[in-house]
Amino acid sequence: MVYLLVKSGYLVKVAREQLLIHGEIRDALASLLAVPQRDLRLSSPDGYGAAALLHWDQHTFVVELLKAASPGTISEHGNRLAAAAKRAGKKAIPLLGVAYMTEAGRRLCAAAHLSWFDLSGNSRIIAPGLRVIVDGRPNRFRGRGRPASIFAPKSARVVRWLLEHSAKPLTQRQIAHATEMTEGFVSRIVSRLLQESYVVRETSGALRLKNSDVLLDAWCDEYDFSKHTILHGHVAARSGDALVRFVSDTLSSSSVEYAATGLAAAWQMNHFASFRTATFFLSSQPSDELRTALSFRDDPRGANLWLVVPNDRGVLHGATDYDGVRCVHPVQAYIDLKAHPERAPEAADRLRKDLFAGGRASLPKRASEYMDEQVELVRGVR
């Protein structure tokens, strides 16, 4: 017999709703397992709280059904689900159910060896003698309009600051002050972060990240570098490093706030992946005078310099000097590498190993001292 213990903590609030959810589960699993619905019997046995028991064939699955599948909730509930499966018996297999499984969620499940299905018709269910993999079904539960995201350009200031200071619990007021946003706006973002299990609130009221890696991956999944204004051009230079030095020196003598990112920033941080294409964030559109000083020639095909005006100036938060070149924080450099060519994947992997070891975004000593000074200034805000 198969026992599917379905804990529906998000979707089920009253008994009537539970019956409706059981029906959805029965429909989805009957279709995925290619068996008649009458062969699947659901009940809510004592000892499992809101859990439901489903009988079928010779396996045991313990399933938790979530309303939303943010990487944070999947990470948190995946651990609980594994523990519940262990209590259910030696052969019990955890199975996570959601309305629609995102790419980030799929990667988390794969890393945790967690089987899953969604009510949109996709699945990856692996058990002894059973392998049910369905992909490519669209999200049946996509609502009208686009819900506000915690990774939207302005909202991401909170995410970025938390990742940059992942080892230091911070209050909402401190975050608001540091990110130059109102406490009300920060409060709304923090509520979402709490709801999606990315942060926890300590007894002091300060916020602490649950898992830096999970939040970083979730942001990277949603981040779209092309939403910035990007000018692709060419500047004569004998190497990528020489180009960065020249552009950095030229920008330093202008009135434009700037910082290198992507391959150029990663090189300054660890000298791992050589590069040809250099990328710089600028606080405003480059003037004709600046273009002339750079000898910048518009050339999308042969471009070796990307001048980028960001859709939010928060990308410059945490910028500091690396060997005389101003660069964005490693967190920003990492997510920007996703959209870069050449050896960007290798550079991103190495940057993450070097600078995000232990779940904290670390910095070289000189830059780290500078950032600690900034945090202490923020800590003065109560």
C-alpha positions as CSV (number, residue, x, y, z in Angstrom):
1,M,0.0,0.0,0.0
2,V,1.1,3.6,-0.6
3,Y,0.6,6.0,2.3
4,L,0.6,9.7,1.4
5,L,0.6,11.7,4.5
6,V,-0.4,15.2,3.2
7,K,0.3,18.1,5.7
8,S,-1.6,21.1,4.2
9,G,-0.5,23.8,6.6
10,Y,-0.9,26.7,4.1
11,L,-3.9,25.8,2.0
12,V,-6.1,24.2,4.6
13,K,-7.6,26.5,7.2
14,V,-11.0,24.8,7.7
15,A,-12.4,21.3,7.2
16,R,-14.3,22.3,4.1
17,E,-11.2,23.7,2.5
18,Q,-9.3,20.6,3.4
19,L,-11.8,18.5,1.4
20,L,-11.3,20.7,-1.6
21,I,-7.5,20.4,-1.3
22,H,-7.8,16.7,-1.0
23,G,-9.7,16.7,-4.2
24,E,-6.9,18.7,-5.9
25,I,-4.3,16.3,-4.6
26,R,-6.3,13.3,-5.8
27,D,-6.8,14.8,-9.2
28,A,-3.1,15.7,-9.6
29,L,-1.7,12.4,-8.4
30,A,-4.2,10.2,-10.2
31,S,-3.1,12.0,-13.4
32,L,0.6,11.8,-12.7
33,L,0.5,8.1,-11.5
34,A,-1.9,7.2,-14.4
35,V,-4.4,5.4,-12.0
36,P,-8.2,5.9,-11.5
37,Q,-9.1,8.3,-8.8
38,R,-11.1,5.6,-7.0
39,D,-7.8,3.8,-6.3
40,L,-6.6,6.8,-4.2
41,R,-8.2,7.1,-0.8
42,L,-7.5,10.1,1.4
43,S,-8.2,10.6,5.1
44,S,-6.9,12.6,8.0
45,P,-5.6,10.2,10.6
46,D,-5.0,11.0,14.3
47,G,-1.5,11.8,15.3
48,Y,-0.6,13.7,12.2
49,G,-2.4,17.0,12.9
50,A,-3.7,18.4,9.6
51,A,-2.1,15.5,7.7
52,A,-4.1,13.3,5.2
53,L,-3.4,9.7,4.4
54,L,-3.6,8.4,0.9
55,H,-3.5,4.7,0.1
56,W,-2.1,3.3,-3.2
57,D,0.1,0.4,-4.2
58,Q,3.3,-0.6,-2.3
59,H,5.1,2.6,-1.4
60,T,4.8,5.2,1.4
61,F,5.1,8.9,0.7
62,V,4.8,11.7,3.2
63,V,3.6,14.9,1.4
64,E,3.4,18.5,2.4
65,L,1.3,20.8,0.3
66,L,2.3,24.5,0.2
67,K,0.3,27.4,-1.2
68,A,3.5,29.1,-2.4
69,A,6.8,27.7,-3.3
70,S,9.4,30.3,-2.6
71,P,12.9,28.9,-2.1
72,G,12.8,30.0,1.5
73,T,9.6,28.0,2.3
74,I,10.8,25.0,0.4
75,S,14.1,25.0,2.3
76,E,12.3,25.3,5.7
77,H,9.5,22.8,5.0
78,G,11.8,20.3,3.2
79,N,13.6,19.7,6.5
80,R,10.3,19.2,8.4
81,L,9.0,16.9,5.7
82,A,12.1,14.7,5.9
83,A,11.6,14.4,9.6
84,A,7.9,13.6,9.2
85,A,8.8,10.9,6.7
86,K,11.3,9.4,9.1
87,R,8.6,9.2,11.8
88,A,6.2,7.6,9.3
89,G,8.5,4.6,8.8
90,K,11.8,3.5,7.3
91,K,10.4,3.2,3.8
92,A,8.5,6.4,3.8
93,I,9.5,8.9,1.1
94,P,8.9,12.7,1.5
95,L,7.0,14.3,-1.3
96,L,6.4,18.1,-1.6
97,G,3.3,19.4,-3.3
98,V,2.9,23.0,-4.5
99,A,0.6,25.0,-6.9
100,Y,3.6,25.5,-9.3
101,M,7.2,24.6,-8.8
102,T,9.6,27.4,-9.9
103,E,13.1,26.7,-11.3
104,A,14.7,27.8,-8.0
105,G,12.4,25.4,-6.1
106,R,13.3,22.5,-8.4
107,R,17.0,23.1,-7.8
108,L,16.5,23.1,-4.1
109,C,14.5,19.9,-4.2
110,A,17.1,18.2,-6.4
111,A,19.9,19.2,-4.0
112,A,17.9,17.8,-1.1
113,H,16.9,14.6,-3.0
114,L,13.3,15.6,-2.4
115,S,10.5,14.4,-4.7
116,W,7.8,16.9,-5.7
117,F,4.7,17.5,-7.7
118,D,2.7,20.6,-8.5
119,L,-1.0,21.1,-9.2
120,S,-0.1,22.4,-12.6
121,G,0.8,18.9,-13.8
122,N,4.6,18.9,-13.3
123,S,6.5,16.4,-11.1
124,R,9.7,14.7,-10.2
125,I,8.8,11.7,-8.1
126,I,11.5,9.2,-7.5
127,A,10.9,6.0,-5.4
128,P,11.9,2.3,-5.5
129,G,10.3,1.0,-8.7
130,L,8.7,4.4,-9.5
131,R,9.9,7.3,-11.5
132,V,7.4,10.0,-12.6
133,I,9.0,13.0,-14.3
134,V,6.8,15.5,-16.1
135,D,8.0,18.9,-17.2
136,G,6.9,21.9,-19.3
137,R,3.4,22.3,-18.0
138,P,2.5,26.0,-17.6
139,N,1.6,27.6,-14.3
140,R,-2.2,27.2,-13.9
141,F,-2.3,29.6,-10.9
142,R,-0.7,32.7,-12.4
143,G,-2.9,35.6,-11.2
144,R,-3.7,38.7,-13.1
145,G,-1.0,41.4,-13.0
146,R,2.3,40.8,-11.4
147,P,2.6,40.6,-7.6
148,A,5.1,42.9,-6.0
149,S,8.4,41.1,-5.6
150,I,10.9,41.4,-2.8
151,F,13.5,41.4,-5.6
152,A,12.1,44.3,-7.5
153,P,14.8,47.0,-8.0
154,K,14.0,49.2,-5.0
155,S,12.9,46.3,-2.8
156,A,16.1,44.5,-3.5
157,R,18.0,47.1,-1.5
158,V,16.8,45.3,1.7
159,V,17.8,41.9,0.3
160,R,21.2,43.2,-0.8
161,W,21.9,44.9,2.6
162,L,20.9,41.7,4.5
163,L,23.2,39.6,2.3
164,E,26.1,42.1,2.6
165,H,25.8,41.9,6.4
166,S,24.5,38.3,6.8
167,A,26.5,37.8,10.1
168,K,25.1,40.9,11.8
169,P,21.4,41.0,13.0
170,L,19.9,44.4,12.1
171,T,16.8,46.2,13.0
172,Q,14.3,47.5,10.4
173,R,15.2,51.0,11.4
174,Q,18.9,50.4,10.7
175,I,18.1,48.8,7.4
176,A,15.8,51.7,6.4
177,H,18.6,54.2,7.3
178,A,21.3,52.3,5.4
179,T,19.2,51.7,2.3
180,E,17.8,55.3,2.2
181,M,14.2,54.1,2.3
182,T,11.2,54.8,4.6
183,E,10.6,52.5,7.6
184,G,7.1,51.8,6.3
185,F,8.5,50.5,2.9
186,V,11.1,48.4,4.7
187,S,8.5,47.0,7.0
188,R,6.4,45.7,4.0
189,I,9.5,44.0,2.5
190,V,10.5,42.5,5.8
191,S,7.0,41.1,6.2
192,R,7.3,39.3,2.9
193,L,10.8,38.0,3.9
194,L,9.4,36.6,7.1
195,Q,6.4,35.1,5.3
196,E,8.6,33.4,2.7
197,S,11.0,32.1,5.5
198,Y,14.1,34.0,4.4
199,V,14.6,35.7,7.7
200,V,13.8,35.3,11.4
201,R,13.1,37.9,14.0
202,E,15.2,37.6,17.2
203,T,13.8,38.3,20.6
204,S,15.5,41.7,20.5
205,G,13.4,42.5,17.4
206,A,16.5,42.4,15.1
207,L,16.4,40.4,11.8
208,R,18.7,37.6,10.9
209,L,19.0,35.6,7.7
210,K,18.1,32.0,7.9
211,N,20.2,30.9,4.9
212,S,22.2,33.3,2.8
213,D,22.7,30.8,0.0
214,V,18.9,30.3,-0.4
215,L,18.2,34.0,-0.5
216,L,21.1,34.7,-2.9
217,D,19.9,32.0,-5.3
218,A,16.3,33.2,-5.2
219,W,17.4,36.8,-6.0
220,C,19.7,35.6,-8.8
221,D,16.8,33.7,-10.4
222,E,14.6,36.8,-10.6
223,Y,17.3,39.3,-11.4
224,D,17.3,40.6,-14.9
225,F,20.4,42.6,-15.9
226,S,18.8,43.7,-19.1
227,K,16.4,45.9,-17.2
228,H,19.2,48.3,-16.7
229,T,20.1,50.8,-19.4
230,I,23.1,49.3,-21.1
231,L,25.4,51.1,-23.5
232,H,27.6,48.7,-25.5
233,G,30.8,50.2,-26.9
234,H,34.4,49.8,-27.7
235,V,37.5,51.5,-26.2
236,A,41.0,50.6,-27.5
237,A,43.0,48.8,-24.8
238,R,45.7,46.1,-24.8
239,S,43.9,44.0,-22.2
240,G,40.8,43.8,-20.0
241,D,42.7,44.9,-16.9
242,A,44.3,47.8,-18.8
243,L,40.8,48.8,-19.9
244,V,39.5,48.8,-16.4
245,R,42.4,50.9,-15.1
246,F,41.9,53.5,-17.8
247,V,38.1,53.7,-17.4
248,S,38.4,53.8,-13.6
249,D,40.9,56.6,-13.8
250,T,38.8,58.6,-16.3
251,L,35.6,58.1,-14.2
252,S,37.4,59.2,-11.0
253,S,38.1,62.6,-12.5
254,S,34.4,63.0,-13.5
255,S,31.4,63.9,-11.4
256,V,29.7,60.6,-12.0
257,E,29.4,58.1,-9.2
258,Y,30.5,54.7,-10.5
259,A,31.6,51.1,-9.7
260,A,32.9,48.2,-11.7
261,T,30.8,45.0,-11.7
262,G,30.7,41.6,-13.4
263,L,33.9,40.2,-14.8
264,A,35.9,43.3,-14.1
265,A,34.9,43.4,-10.4
266,A,35.4,39.7,-10.0
267,W,39.0,40.0,-11.4
268,Q,39.8,42.8,-8.9
269,M,38.5,40.6,-6.1
270,N,40.3,37.4,-6.8
271,H,42.3,37.6,-10.0
272,F,40.8,34.3,-11.2
273,A,39.1,34.7,-14.6
274,S,40.8,36.8,-17.2
275,F,38.4,38.9,-19.3
276,R,37.9,41.2,-22.3
277,T,34.6,42.8,-21.4
278,A,34.5,45.4,-18.6
279,T,31.3,46.6,-17.1
280,F,30.7,49.8,-15.0
281,F,27.6,51.1,-13.3
282,L,27.2,54.9,-13.7
283,S,24.9,57.0,-11.6
284,S,23.7,58.9,-14.7
285,Q,23.9,58.8,-18.4
286,P,27.5,59.5,-19.7
287,S,27.8,63.0,-21.1
288,D,29.3,63.6,-24.5
289,E,32.4,65.0,-22.8
290,L,32.8,61.7,-20.8
291,R,32.3,59.6,-23.9
292,T,35.1,61.7,-25.6
293,A,37.4,61.3,-22.6
294,L,36.9,57.5,-22.8
295,S,37.2,57.4,-26.6
296,F,33.9,55.4,-26.3
297,R,32.6,54.3,-29.7
298,D,29.1,52.7,-29.9
299,D,29.7,49.1,-31.1
300,P,27.3,46.4,-29.9
301,R,29.0,43.7,-31.9
302,G,32.6,44.4,-30.9
303,A,31.9,45.9,-27.5
304,N,34.5,45.5,-24.8
305,L,33.0,48.1,-22.5
306,W,29.4,48.2,-21.0
307,L,28.4,51.4,-19.4
308,V,25.3,50.7,-17.4
309,V,22.8,53.2,-15.8
310,P,21.0,51.1,-13.2
311,N,17.3,51.0,-12.7
312,D,18.0,51.7,-9.0
313,R,21.0,53.3,-7.4
314,G,21.0,50.6,-4.7
315,V,23.4,48.6,-6.9
316,L,26.1,51.0,-5.7
317,H,25.4,50.4,-2.0
318,G,28.4,48.7,-0.4
319,A,30.8,49.7,-3.3
320,T,34.4,50.0,-2.2
321,D,38.0,50.1,-3.6
322,Y,39.9,47.0,-4.7
323,D,43.5,47.9,-5.6
324,G,42.5,51.3,-6.7
325,V,39.4,50.3,-8.7
326,R,36.0,51.1,-7.2
327,C,33.8,47.9,-7.4
328,V,30.3,46.9,-6.3
329,H,29.9,44.6,-3.3
330,P,30.7,40.9,-4.1
331,V,27.0,40.2,-3.7
332,Q,26.1,42.6,-6.6
333,A,29.0,41.4,-8.7
334,Y,27.9,37.8,-8.3
335,I,24.3,38.3,-9.5
336,D,25.5,40.6,-12.4
337,L,27.8,37.8,-13.7
338,K,24.7,35.8,-14.6
339,A,24.3,38.1,-17.7
340,H,27.9,38.3,-18.7
341,P,29.8,36.5,-21.4
342,E,33.3,34.8,-21.6
343,R,34.3,33.1,-18.4
344,A,31.4,34.6,-16.3
345,P,30.1,31.2,-15.0
346,E,33.6,30.2,-13.8
347,A,34.1,33.7,-12.3
348,A,30.8,33.4,-10.5
349,D,31.6,30.0,-9.1
350,R,35.0,31.1,-7.8
351,L,33.6,34.4,-6.4
352,R,31.0,32.5,-4.5
353,K,33.6,30.0,-3.1
354,D,36.0,32.8,-2.1
355,L,33.6,35.4,-0.8
356,F,30.5,33.6,0.4
357,A,32.1,30.7,2.3
358,G,30.3,29.9,5.5
359,G,27.1,31.7,4.4
360,R,28.6,35.2,4.8
361,A,29.5,37.6,2.1
362,S,33.1,38.3,3.1
363,L,35.6,40.9,1.8
364,P,39.3,41.3,1.6
365,K,40.7,42.8,4.8
366,R,40.9,46.4,3.7
367,A,37.5,46.5,2.2
368,S,36.1,44.5,5.1
369,E,37.3,47.1,7.6
370,Y,35.6,49.8,5.5
371,M,32.3,47.9,5.5
372,D,32.5,47.3,9.2
373,E,32.8,51.0,9.7
374,Q,29.7,51.6,7.7
375,V,27.8,49.0,9.8
376,E,28.9,50.6,13.0
377,L,27.6,53.9,11.7
378,V,24.2,52.3,10.9
379,R,24.2,50.6,14.3
380,G,24.1,54.1,15.8
381,V,20.6,54.4,14.5
382,R,18.2,52.9,17.0
